Structures are given as C-alpha cells and as structure tokens.
Amino acid sequence: MLRVTLRQNLARKEGRLAVKRKRFSVEQIVAVLKQGEVGVSVVEVCRQVGIAEETFYRWKKQYVGLEGEATKSQ
C-alpha cells in the first residue's frame, strides 16, 4: 500500500509535484558536525538533533572542511 501525505495529495490535484523541504540549513549541519568533532558521541549528537547516524555520516562526507564563511556561499 502506498502512503501519500496530505501535501503530496494536494500538489497532485493542482498538477504539480510536491518538493521536500530541507529541515536543516548548511550552518546548522556544520554546527552538528562540530559537536561530533569536539568529543560528544555520534549517537548522542544524533539523538539530540533527531537524525539517524547514517544522516550524520552522509553530512560529514558532504560538508567536511566547511566552516564559517564557506557555508555562506552554499
């Protein structure tokens, strides 16, 4: 059975596709990754933010090395 959210259902009726909204900005992602670098365990950071460990490591791979001004250009 395919589950469709209300937003997706409304968008289909209007003849357009629903676009998933990002929950976290680049600055927020970098801040989460810095918590992991400081020494807080990845499991604890993920629990606090409400993300899966897979998401943390995907972000780490994607945003490695980004800090301060570099995030503003994204």
MMTF fields as JSON, N, C-alpha, C and O atoms, coordinates in Angstrom:
{
  "mmtfVersion": "1.0.0",
  "mmtfProducer": "UNKNOWN",
  "numBonds": 295,
  "numAtoms": 296,
  "numGroups": 74,
  "numChains": 1,
  "numModels": 1,
  "chainsPerModel": [1],
  "groupsPerChain": [74],
  "chainIdList": ["A"],
  "bondAtomList": [4, 2, 8, 6, 12, 10, 16, 14, 20, 18, 24, 22, 28, 26, 32, 30, 36, 34, 40, 38, 44, 42, 48, 46, 52, 50, 56, 54, 60, 58, 64, 62, 68, 66, 72, 70, 76, 74, 80, 78, 84, 82, 88, 86, 92, 90, 96, 94, 100, 98, 104, 102, 108, 106, 112, 110, 116, 114, 120, 118, 124, 122, 128, 126, 132, 130, 136, 134, 140, 138, 144, 142, 148, 146, 152, 150, 156, 154, 160, 158, 164, 162, 168, 166, 172, 170, 176, 174, 180, 178, 184, 182, 188, 186, 192, 190, 196, 194, 200, 198, 204, 202, 208, 206, 212, 210, 216, 214, 220, 218, 224, 222, 228, 226, 232, 230, 236, 234, 240, 238, 244, 242, 248, 246, 252, 250, 256, 254, 260, 258, 264, 262, 268, 266, 272, 270, 276, 274, 280, 278, 284, 282, 288, 286, 292, 290],
  "bondOrderList": [1, 1, 1, 1, 1, 1, 1, 1, 1, 1, 1, 1, 1, 1, 1, 1, 1, 1, 1, 1, 1, 1, 1, 1, 1, 1, 1, 1, 1, 1, 1, 1, 1, 1, 1, 1, 1, 1, 1, 1, 1, 1, 1, 1, 1, 1, 1, 1, 1, 1, 1, 1, 1, 1, 1, 1, 1, 1, 1, 1, 1, 1, 1, 1, 1, 1, 1, 1, 1, 1, 1, 1, 1],
  "groupList": [{"groupName": "MET", "atomNameList": ["N", "CA", "C", "O"], "elementList": ["N", "C", "C", "O"], "formalChargeList": [0, 0, 0, 0], "bondAtomList": [1, 0, 2, 1, 3, 2], "bondOrderList": [1, 1, 2], "singleLetterCode": "M", "chemCompType": "L-PEPTIDE LINKING"}, {"groupName": "LEU", "atomNameList": ["N", "CA", "C", "O"], "elementList": ["N", "C", "C", "O"], "formalChargeList": [0, 0, 0, 0], "bondAtomList": [1, 0, 2, 1, 3, 2], "bondOrderList": [1, 1, 2], "singleLetterCode": "L", "chemCompType": "L-PEPTIDE LINKING"}, {"groupName": "ARG", "atomNameList": ["N", "CA", "C", "O"], "elementList": ["N", "C", "C", "O"], "formalChargeList": [0, 0, 0, 0], "bondAtomList": [1, 0, 2, 1, 3, 2], "bondOrderList": [1, 1, 2], "singleLetterCode": "R", "chemCompType": "L-PEPTIDE LINKING"}, {"groupName": "VAL", "atomNameList": ["N", "CA", "C", "O"], "elementList": ["N", "C", "C", "O"], "formalChargeList": [0, 0, 0, 0], "bondAtomList": [1, 0, 2, 1, 3, 2], "bondOrderList": [1, 1, 2], "singleLetterCode": "V", "chemCompType": "L-PEPTIDE LINKING"}, {"groupName": "THR", "atomNameList": ["N", "CA", "C", "O"], "elementList": ["N", "C", "C", "O"], "formalChargeList": [0, 0, 0, 0], "bondAtomList": [1, 0, 2, 1, 3, 2], "bondOrderList": [1, 1, 2], "singleLetterCode": "T", "chemCompType": "L-PEPTIDE LINKING"}, {"groupName": "GLN", "atomNameList": ["N", "CA", "C", "O"], "elementList": ["N", "C", "C", "O"], "formalChargeList": [0, 0, 0, 0], "bondAtomList": [1, 0, 2, 1, 3, 2], "bondOrderList": [1, 1, 2], "singleLetterCode": "Q", "chemCompType": "L-PEPTIDE LINKING"}, {"groupName": "ASN", "atomNameList": ["N", "CA", "C", "O"], "elementList": ["N", "C", "C", "O"], "formalChargeList": [0, 0, 0, 0], "bondAtomList": [1, 0, 2, 1, 3, 2], "bondOrderList": [1, 1, 2], "singleLetterCode": "N", "chemCompType": "L-PEPTIDE LINKING"}, {"groupName": "ALA", "atomNameList": ["N", "CA", "C", "O"], "elementList": ["N", "C", "C", "O"], "formalChargeList": [0, 0, 0, 0], "bondAtomList": [1, 0, 2, 1, 3, 2], "bondOrderList": [1, 1, 2], "singleLetterCode": "A", "chemCompType": "L-PEPTIDE LINKING"}, {"groupName": "LYS", "atomNameList": ["N", "CA", "C", "O"], "elementList": ["N", "C", "C", "O"], "formalChargeList": [0, 0, 0, 0], "bondAtomList": [1, 0, 2, 1, 3, 2], "bondOrderList": [1, 1, 2], "singleLetterCode": "K", "chemCompType": "L-PEPTIDE LINKING"}, {"groupName": "GLU", "atomNameList": ["N", "CA", "C", "O"], "elementList": ["N", "C", "C", "O"], "formalChargeList": [0, 0, 0, 0], "bondAtomList": [1, 0, 2, 1, 3, 2], "bondOrderList": [1, 1, 2], "singleLetterCode": "E", "chemCompType": "L-PEPTIDE LINKING"}, {"groupName": "GLY", "atomNameList": ["N", "CA", "C", "O"], "elementList": ["N", "C", "C", "O"], "formalChargeList": [0, 0, 0, 0], "bondAtomList": [1, 0, 2, 1, 3, 2], "bondOrderList": [1, 1, 2], "singleLetterCode": "G", "chemCompType": "PEPTIDE LINKING"}, {"groupName": "PHE", "atomNameList": ["N", "CA", "C", "O"], "elementList": ["N", "C", "C", "O"], "formalChargeList": [0, 0, 0, 0], "bondAtomList": [1, 0, 2, 1, 3, 2], "bondOrderList": [1, 1, 2], "singleLetterCode": "F", "chemCompType": "L-PEPTIDE LINKING"}, {"groupName": "SER", "atomNameList": ["N", "CA", "C", "O"], "elementList": ["N", "C", "C", "O"], "formalChargeList": [0, 0, 0, 0], "bondAtomList": [1, 0, 2, 1, 3, 2], "bondOrderList": [1, 1, 2], "singleLetterCode": "S", "chemCompType": "L-PEPTIDE LINKING"}, {"groupName": "ILE", "atomNameList": ["N", "CA", "C", "O"], "elementList": ["N", "C", "C", "O"], "formalChargeList": [0, 0, 0, 0], "bondAtomList": [1, 0, 2, 1, 3, 2], "bondOrderList": [1, 1, 2], "singleLetterCode": "I", "chemCompType": "L-PEPTIDE LINKING"}, {"groupName": "CYS", "atomNameList": ["N", "CA", "C", "O"], "elementList": ["N", "C", "C", "O"], "formalChargeList": [0, 0, 0, 0], "bondAtomList": [1, 0, 2, 1, 3, 2], "bondOrderList": [1, 1, 2], "singleLetterCode": "C", "chemCompType": "L-PEPTIDE LINKING"}, {"groupName": "TYR", "atomNameList": ["N", "CA", "C", "O"], "elementList": ["N", "C", "C", "O"], "formalChargeList": [0, 0, 0, 0], "bondAtomList": [1, 0, 2, 1, 3, 2], "bondOrderList": [1, 1, 2], "singleLetterCode": "Y", "chemCompType": "L-PEPTIDE LINKING"}, {"groupName": "TRP", "atomNameList": ["N", "CA", "C", "O"], "elementList": ["N", "C", "C", "O"], "formalChargeList": [0, 0, 0, 0], "bondAtomList": [1, 0, 2, 1, 3, 2], "bondOrderList": [1, 1, 2], "singleLetterCode": "W", "chemCompType": "L-PEPTIDE LINKING"}],
  "groupTypeList": [0, 1, 2, 3, 4, 1, 2, 5, 6, 1, 7, 2, 8, 9, 10, 2, 1, 7, 3, 8, 2, 8, 2, 11, 12, 3, 9, 5, 13, 3, 7, 3, 1, 8, 5, 10, 9, 3, 10, 3, 12, 3, 3, 9, 3, 14, 2, 5, 3, 10, 13, 7, 9, 9, 4, 11, 15, 2, 16, 8, 8, 5, 15, 3, 10, 1, 9, 10, 9, 7, 4, 8, 12, 5],
  "groupIdList": [1, 2, 3, 4, 5, 6, 7, 8, 9, 10, 11, 12, 13, 14, 15, 16, 17, 18, 19, 20, 21, 22, 23, 24, 25, 26, 27, 28, 29, 30, 31, 32, 33, 34, 35, 36, 37, 38, 39, 40, 41, 42, 43, 44, 45, 46, 47, 48, 49, 50, 51, 52, 53, 54, 55, 56, 57, 58, 59, 60, 61, 62, 63, 64, 65, 66, 67, 68, 69, 70, 71, 72, 73, 74],
  "secStructList": [7, 7, 7, 7, 7, 2, 2, 2, 2, 2, 2, 2, 2, 6, 6, 1, 7, 7, 7, 7, 7, 7, 1, 1, 7, 2, 2, 2, 2, 2, 2, 2, 2, 2, 2, 2, 2, 2, 6, 7, 7, 2, 2, 2, 2, 2, 2, 2, 2, 6, 7, 7, 2, 2, 2, 2, 2, 2, 2, 2, 2, 2, 2, 6, 6, 7, 7, 6, 2, 2, 2, 2, 6, 7],
  "xCoordList": [0.833, 0.0, 0.885, 1.826, 0.594, 1.356, 0.718, -0.47, 1.515, 1.0, 1.382, 2.54, 0.437, 0.674, 0.307, -0.764, 1.191, 0.898, -0.111, -0.355, -0.692, -1.691, -1.085, -1.719, 0.135, 0.769, 0.999, 0.768, 1.452, 1.664, 0.348, 0.286, -0.714, -2.02, -2.54, -3.051, -2.422, -2.872, -2.081, -2.644, -0.782, 0.056, -0.33, -0.333, -0.651, -1.06, -2.361, -2.527, -3.274, -4.544, -4.334, -5.076, -3.332, -3.051, -2.175, -1.886, -1.755, -0.973, 0.511, 1.195, 1.018, 2.45, 2.967, 2.19, 4.269, 4.88, 5.248, 5.664, 5.099, 5.497, 7.005, 7.58, 7.645, 9.085, 9.353, 8.794, 10.21, 10.531, 11.366, 12.356, 10.975, 11.663, 12.806, 12.665, 13.927, 15.062, 14.78, 14.245, 15.136, 14.933, 16.077, 15.876, 17.28, 18.459, 19.195, 19.355, 19.644, 20.464, 21.897, 22.246, 22.713, 24.106, 24.815, 25.634, 24.498, 25.111, 24.764, 25.616, 23.517, 23.087, 23.787, 24.188, 23.934, 24.605, 26.054, 26.549, 26.735, 28.136, 28.236, 29.175, 27.283, 27.29, 27.125, 27.776, 26.271, 26.075, 27.358, 27.757, 28.002, 29.25, 30.355, 31.165, 30.393, 31.403, 31.203, 32.179, 29.957, 29.706, 30.348, 30.908, 30.27, 30.891, 32.406, 33.054, 32.971, 34.43, 34.942, 36.054, 34.135, 34.551, 34.691, 35.448, 33.987, 34.112, 32.795, 32.777, 31.687, 30.38, 30.185, 30.509, 29.66, 29.497, 28.481, 27.527, 28.705, 27.83, 26.405, 25.446, 26.266, 24.939, 24.21, 23.024, 24.912, 24.31, 23.924, 22.841, 24.802, 24.502, 23.271, 22.381, 23.226, 22.091, 20.794, 19.75, 20.853, 19.649, 19.159, 17.959, 20.085, 19.711, 19.082, 18.119, 19.633, 19.171, 17.964, 17.157, 17.848, 16.736, 17.01, 16.126, 18.248, 18.627, 19.194, 19.551, 19.27, 19.864, 21.389, 21.907, 22.086, 23.548, 23.986, 24.998, 23.244, 23.557, 23.548, 24.397, 22.581, 22.498, 23.72, 24.288, 24.129, 25.315, 26.532, 27.263, 26.747, 27.929, 27.817, 28.836, 26.606, 26.418, 26.76, 27.438, 26.274, 26.605, 28.107, 28.69, 28.732, 30.18, 30.945, 31.904, 30.526, 31.165, 30.955, 31.868, 29.752, 29.395, 29.968, 30.41, 29.96, 30.327, 31.669, 31.928, 32.516, 33.811, 34.612, 34.727, 35.159, 36.01, 35.293, 35.954, 33.973, 33.257, 33.195, 32.876, 33.496, 33.405, 32.998, 33.249, 32.376, 32.041, 31.653, 30.55, 32.556, 32.263, 32.026, 31.271, 32.668, 32.497, 31.054, 30.588, 30.342, 28.961, 28.019, 26.965, 28.38, 27.514, 27.429, 26.442, 28.449, 28.44, 27.605, 27.314, 27.214, 26.409, 25.012, 24.218],
  "yCoordList": [-1.171, 0.0, 1.245, 1.338, 2.177, 3.409, 4.486, 4.779, 5.075, 6.134, 7.485, 7.698, 8.377, 9.701, 10.731, 10.655, 11.691, 12.727, 13.707, 13.747, 14.494, 15.474, 16.466, 16.817, 16.927, 17.903, 17.309, 17.975, 16.058, 15.412, 15.253, 15.445, 14.9, 14.709, 16.03, 16.051, 17.118, 18.42, 18.87, 19.437, 18.621, 19.02, 18.262, 18.831, 17.001, 16.212, 16.733, 16.759, 17.145, 17.684, 18.979, 19.274, 19.756, 21.025, 20.845, 21.817, 19.628, 19.345, 19.628, 19.803, 19.677, 19.891, 18.888, 18.253, 18.754, 17.823, 18.539, 19.698, 17.861, 18.419, 18.298, 17.258, 19.347, 19.355, 19.243, 19.992, 18.303, 18.11, 19.28, 19.652, 19.858, 20.982, 20.503, 19.51, 21.195, 20.84, 21.254, 22.334, 20.401, 20.688, 21.486, 22.239, 21.325, 21.931, 22.776, 22.368, 23.967, 24.803, 24.271, 23.444, 24.759, 24.334, 24.718, 23.955, 25.905, 26.35, 25.421, 25.109, 24.983, 24.067, 22.715, 22.123, 22.232, 20.954, 21.031, 20.118, 22.127, 22.296, 22.338, 21.781, 22.99, 23.05, 21.653, 21.326, 20.837, 19.46, 18.666, 17.922, 18.817, 18.085, 18.517, 17.693, 19.801, 20.282, 19.657, 19.39, 19.419, 18.756, 17.381, 16.956, 16.688, 15.373, 15.441, 14.535, 16.526, 16.687, 17.012, 16.625, 17.724, 18.168, 16.994, 17.075, 15.928, 14.776, 14.185, 13.143, 14.834, 14.264, 13.063, 13.123, 11.974, 10.769, 11.006, 11.767, 10.347, 10.491, 10.083, 10.727, 9.025, 8.559, 9.642, 9.884, 10.295, 11.346, 12.563, 13.122, 12.97, 14.109, 13.804, 14.644, 12.619, 12.235, 12.211, 12.63, 11.73, 11.685, 13.089, 13.358, 13.99, 15.356, 16.095, 16.843, 15.883, 16.6, 15.913, 16.559, 14.613, 13.864, 13.371, 13.376, 12.942, 12.397, 10.992, 10.591, 10.26, 8.921, 9.04, 10.022, 8.045, 8.045, 8.09, 8.712, 7.446, 7.464, 8.891, 9.266, 9.686, 11.084, 11.855, 12.645, 11.629, 12.293, 12.005, 12.924, 10.742, 10.381, 10.859, 11.174, 10.921, 11.47, 12.959, 13.452, 13.671, 15.09, 15.272, 16.172, 14.43, 14.536, 14.379, 15.108, 13.441, 13.217, 14.412, 14.813, 14.97, 16.046, 17.401, 18.179, 17.682, 19.013, 19.059, 19.999, 18.085, 18.043, 19.301, 19.679, 19.934, 21.102, 22.426, 23.464, 22.443, 23.71, 24.383, 23.744, 25.647, 26.426, 27.844, 28.32, 28.512, 29.926, 30.475, 30.218, 31.229, 31.919, 30.959, 31.269, 29.801, 28.834, 28.355, 28.013, 28.324, 27.857, 28.89, 28.534, 30.157, 31.213, 31.204, 31.68, 30.671, 30.628, 29.48, 29.44, 28.545, 27.389, 27.761, 26.895],
  "zCoordList": [0.0, 0.0, 0.0, 0.789, -0.862, -0.978, -0.118, -0.253, 0.769, 1.636, 1.038, 0.679, 0.931, 0.379, 1.433, 2.034, 1.657, 2.634, 2.07, 0.864, 2.957, 2.536, 1.562, 0.567, 1.83, 0.943, -0.44, -1.449, -0.492, -1.782, -2.52, -3.735, -1.785, -2.388, -2.958, -4.077, -2.22, -2.69, -3.907, -4.843, -3.897, -5.019, -6.278, -7.37, -6.136, -7.305, -7.891, -9.111, -7.041, -7.523, -8.284, -9.221, -7.894, -8.545, -9.783, -10.48, -10.058, -11.248, -11.113, -12.121, -9.908, -9.703, -8.684, -7.969, -8.626, -7.694, -6.4, -6.423, -5.292, -4.004, -3.861, -4.184, -3.381, -3.179, -1.685, -0.884, -1.323, 0.079, 0.579, -0.052, 1.704, 2.296, 3.178, 3.892, 3.135, 3.984, 5.419, 5.667, 6.353, 7.771, 8.373, 9.326, 7.821, 8.411, 7.379, 6.229, 7.802, 6.927, 6.963, 7.806, 6.04, 5.988, 7.288, 7.801, 7.818, 9.062, 10.219, 11.051, 10.267, 11.327, 11.192, 12.194, 9.979, 9.737, 10.199, 10.86, 9.85, 10.263, 11.783, 12.352, 12.45, 13.92, 14.517, 15.509, 13.931, 14.407, 14.229, 15.125, 13.089, 12.834, 13.795, 14.219, 14.14, 15.093, 16.465, 17.167, 16.859, 18.14, 18.146, 19.157, 17.024, 16.923, 16.991, 17.514, 16.456, 16.479, 17.879, 18.239, 18.67, 19.999, 20.959, 21.926, 20.71, 21.588, 22.039, 22.693, 21.699, 22.016, 21.107, 19.921, 21.651, 20.833, 19.718, 19.878, 18.601, 17.435, 17.795, 17.369, 18.571, 18.973, 19.756, 19.528, 20.679, 21.499, 20.65, 20.824, 19.74, 18.864, 18.013, 17.875, 17.455, 16.605, 17.399, 16.898, 18.621, 19.458, 19.77, 19.711, 20.102, 20.442, 19.264, 19.434, 18.067, 16.883, 16.24, 15.572, 16.446, 15.864, 14.459, 13.602, 14.23, 12.927, 13.109, 14.217, 12.017, 12.035, 11.926, 11.395, 12.427, 12.316, 10.855, 10.53, 9.987, 8.559, 8.026, 7.217, 8.486, 8.065, 8.539, 7.786, 9.788, 10.33, 9.454, 9.083, 9.125, 8.345, 6.898, 6.283, 6.339, 4.999, 4.997, 4.096, 6.03, 6.163, 6.32, 5.716, 7.119, 7.366, 6.056, 5.801, 5.239, 3.958, 3.023, 2.3, 3.046, 2.127, 2.551, 1.706, 3.852, 4.333, 5.047, 5.799, 4.837, 5.512, 5.161, 3.995, 6.195, 5.987, 5.882, 5.832, 5.846, 5.743, 7.106, 8.108, 7.137, 8.372, 8.03, 6.923, 8.968, 8.916, 7.547, 7.064, 6.922, 5.673, 4.506, 3.585, 4.551, 3.461, 3.37, 2.284, 4.489, 4.478, 3.887, 3.362, 3.964, 3.465, 1.95, 1.389, 1.27, -0.191, -0.726, -1.921, 0.129, -0.287, -0.653, -1.022]
}
